Amino acid sequence: MKKILVLLFMAVMTLGANAQFEKGTHYAGASLSGFGIGFTKGNFMLGIAGEYGYFIADGWMMGGSVGYMHNGGANSLQIKPAFRYSFKSNGLNLGCGVQFEHAGTNQNFIQLSPQVGYTFYLNNKVSVEAALYADFGLNDFKNGTNAGLKIGFGLYK
């Protein structure tokens, strides 16, 4: 049994080595987000987002996302330009962006959005991705700050 687990682990690590992080690679992804915590709201959060990115240098992706978030009784739209650095050796990635969230007629938030994620490659073009993120409200910290988990998939070309 130990041998089978070691072989499976080695196979997974080999898949990760086929990552497409070279300059000129395009990325498209979709994710479910939220599953999280509103620091002051305490409401159930669930969202969906689409992402696009372009590797401007090896490991460095510049891109953005557009999303929809349901937070308790409120709904919001989110737009975020961001950078992400992906470590080719282990699948970890670090990202940061500035997000604009329109949460109602009188609620607009500007948020600093760092994230730490992991990318698991199914092959050299398709990945499953998970990340922990925080959205820190810059113009209204109390109402515009949230944290959560996002899970999705990505396509590299």
C-alpha positions as CSV (number, residue, x, y, z in Angstrom):
1,M,0.0,0.0,0.0
2,K,2.8,2.4,0.8
3,K,4.4,1.7,-2.6
4,I,1.2,2.6,-4.4
5,L,0.8,5.8,-2.4
6,V,4.4,6.8,-3.2
7,L,3.9,6.1,-6.9
8,L,0.7,8.1,-6.9
9,F,2.4,11.0,-5.2
10,M,5.3,10.9,-7.7
11,A,2.8,10.9,-10.6
12,V,1.0,13.9,-9.2
13,M,4.3,15.7,-8.8
14,T,5.3,14.9,-12.4
15,L,2.0,16.4,-13.6
16,G,2.8,19.6,-11.8
17,A,6.1,19.9,-13.7
18,N,4.3,20.3,-17.0
19,A,3.0,23.8,-16.0
20,Q,2.7,26.4,-18.7
21,F,4.2,29.5,-17.0
22,E,6.3,30.7,-19.9
23,K,6.1,34.3,-21.3
24,G,3.3,34.5,-23.9
25,T,1.0,31.9,-22.4
26,H,-2.7,32.8,-22.2
27,Y,-4.8,31.8,-19.2
28,A,-8.6,31.5,-18.8
29,G,-10.4,30.3,-15.7
30,A,-13.6,30.2,-13.8
31,S,-14.1,29.8,-10.1
32,L,-16.7,29.6,-7.3
33,S,-15.7,31.9,-4.5
34,G,-16.9,33.1,-1.2
35,F,-17.5,30.2,1.2
36,G,-16.2,32.9,3.4
37,I,-16.4,35.3,6.2
38,G,-17.7,38.9,6.1
39,F,-15.8,40.3,9.1
40,T,-18.8,42.4,10.2
41,K,-21.7,41.0,8.2
42,G,-21.6,37.4,9.2
43,N,-23.7,36.4,6.2
44,F,-23.4,33.4,3.9
45,M,-21.3,34.3,0.8
46,L,-21.1,32.6,-2.5
47,G,-19.9,34.0,-5.8
48,I,-18.8,33.1,-9.3
49,A,-16.0,34.7,-11.4
50,G,-14.4,34.5,-14.7
51,E,-10.7,35.2,-15.1
52,Y,-8.3,36.0,-18.0
53,G,-4.5,36.4,-17.8
54,Y,-1.4,36.7,-19.9
55,F,2.1,35.7,-18.8
56,I,4.2,38.9,-19.3
57,A,7.3,37.1,-18.1
58,D,8.1,33.6,-17.0
59,G,6.0,33.0,-13.8
60,W,4.4,36.5,-13.9
61,M,0.8,36.8,-15.0
62,M,-1.1,40.0,-15.5
63,G,-4.8,39.7,-15.8
64,G,-8.2,40.4,-14.3
65,S,-11.5,39.0,-13.3
66,V,-15.2,39.8,-13.4
67,G,-17.5,38.3,-10.8
68,Y,-20.8,38.2,-9.1
69,M,-21.1,37.7,-5.3
70,H,-24.2,36.9,-3.2
71,N,-23.7,38.1,0.4
72,G,-26.7,37.5,2.7
73,G,-29.5,39.5,1.2
74,A,-27.2,41.6,-1.0
75,N,-25.7,41.0,-4.4
76,S,-22.6,42.6,-5.9
77,L,-20.6,42.9,-9.0
78,Q,-16.8,42.8,-8.9
79,I,-14.1,43.9,-11.3
80,K,-10.4,43.2,-10.5
81,P,-7.2,43.8,-12.4
82,A,-4.4,41.7,-10.8
83,F,-0.9,40.3,-10.9
84,R,0.0,36.7,-10.0
85,Y,3.3,34.9,-9.6
86,S,3.3,31.1,-10.0
87,F,6.1,29.0,-8.6
88,K,7.0,26.4,-11.3
89,S,8.5,24.0,-8.9
90,N,5.6,23.3,-6.6
91,G,2.3,24.8,-7.9
92,L,2.0,27.6,-5.3
93,N,1.0,31.0,-6.5
94,L,0.8,34.5,-4.9
95,G,-1.4,37.2,-6.3
96,C,-2.6,40.7,-5.5
97,G,-5.1,43.0,-7.2
98,V,-7.2,46.1,-6.7
99,Q,-10.9,45.2,-6.8
100,F,-13.9,47.5,-7.4
101,E,-17.1,46.1,-5.9
102,H,-20.5,47.6,-6.6
103,A,-22.8,46.3,-3.9
104,G,-25.8,48.4,-4.2
105,T,-27.0,51.9,-5.1
106,N,-25.0,53.5,-2.3
107,Q,-22.3,50.9,-1.7
108,N,-19.1,50.9,-3.8
109,F,-15.9,49.5,-2.4
110,I,-12.3,49.7,-3.5
111,Q,-10.5,46.7,-2.1
112,L,-6.9,45.4,-1.9
113,S,-7.1,41.7,-2.7
114,P,-4.1,39.5,-1.9
115,Q,-4.4,35.7,-2.3
116,V,-2.4,32.6,-1.8
117,G,-3.2,29.6,-4.0
118,Y,-2.3,26.2,-5.2
119,T,-2.6,24.9,-8.8
120,F,-3.0,21.2,-9.4
121,Y,-2.4,20.3,-13.1
122,L,-4.5,17.6,-14.6
123,N,-2.3,17.9,-17.8
124,N,-0.2,20.7,-19.2
125,K,-3.2,22.7,-20.3
126,V,-5.9,22.1,-17.6
127,S,-5.7,22.8,-13.9
128,V,-7.8,22.7,-10.8
129,E,-7.0,25.7,-8.5
130,A,-7.8,26.7,-5.0
131,A,-6.9,29.9,-3.2
132,L,-7.4,31.7,0.1
133,Y,-8.1,35.4,-0.4
134,A,-8.9,38.5,1.5
135,D,-10.6,41.7,0.2
136,F,-9.5,44.6,2.4
137,G,-11.9,47.6,2.1
138,L,-9.7,50.7,1.4
139,N,-12.6,53.2,1.4
140,D,-14.8,51.4,4.0
141,F,-12.9,48.8,6.0
142,K,-15.8,47.8,8.2
143,N,-18.3,47.0,5.5
144,G,-16.0,46.3,2.6
145,T,-13.6,43.7,4.1
146,N,-14.1,39.9,3.5
147,A,-12.1,36.8,3.4
148,G,-12.8,33.4,1.8
149,L,-11.9,30.4,-0.3
150,K,-12.2,30.0,-4.1
151,I,-12.1,26.8,-6.1
152,G,-12.0,26.7,-9.8
153,F,-10.3,25.5,-13.0
154,G,-7.9,27.0,-15.5
155,L,-7.0,26.5,-19.1
156,Y,-3.5,27.4,-20.3
157,K,-2.6,28.0,-24.0
